[in-house]
């Protein structure tokens, strides 16, 4: 999820610069301004949703595993030192 968020931010920055045109110079870009705005708002909404999901997953992880924040540690016990049964 974090990689996808970084890709979205990178895409938003690059496309933001590419789509910035003076609409008076070219009719083609003027006609696409509505579509460009829709896509930008969609990406911003998706980015906010992704960030919210990552934060909720992080909070859930901390609630289950306590302050142990190393996901590569293969000690699967919760903060009460009880084995987790899947």
Secondary structure, DSSP 4 states (H G I P E B T S, - for coil): -HHHHHHHHHHHHHHHHHS---TTT-HHHHHTHHHHHHHHHHHHHHHHHHHHHHHHHHHHHHHHHTT---TT----B-TTSPBPP-
